[in-house]
Amino acid sequence: TLEKADFIKTSRDGYRVTLATTSQAVADAVAEPHWMVHLSLLPEVLAQLRERDVETAARAALARSKAAAARLGYLLDEAQVPVPASLRDLKPQARTELVPGRRGPYSTRWRVYG
């Protein structure tokens, strides 16, 4: 919900807008994979995040679902970004797809089809 989300309120050209932080946008993308229009860019975004922002995204993904956390772990591995402490002990029980309806290479660690 928006109350728990990490966001910034601002205005532009007289319009009030609410923007998700990068960490929240990452968590939203892995929690709602049909929102990931530009999936190929997400590993690049992850590679640019500071360690604390990766941890923030991981905690937010975990709060959404284990599937979201597993997708994030998969993407962190793809981006060669160290997995934060909050995800290290995650042992997903169910398989999930990075993109619904698409089954690419399977990660046994994360139980995610890429």
Secondary structure, DSSP 8 states (H G I E B T S, - for coil): -TTTS-EEEEEETTEEEEEE-HHHHHHHHHHSGGG-TTGGGHHHHHHHS-HHHHHHHHHHHHHH-HHHHHHHHHHHHHTT----HHHHT----S-EESBTTB--SEETTTTEE-
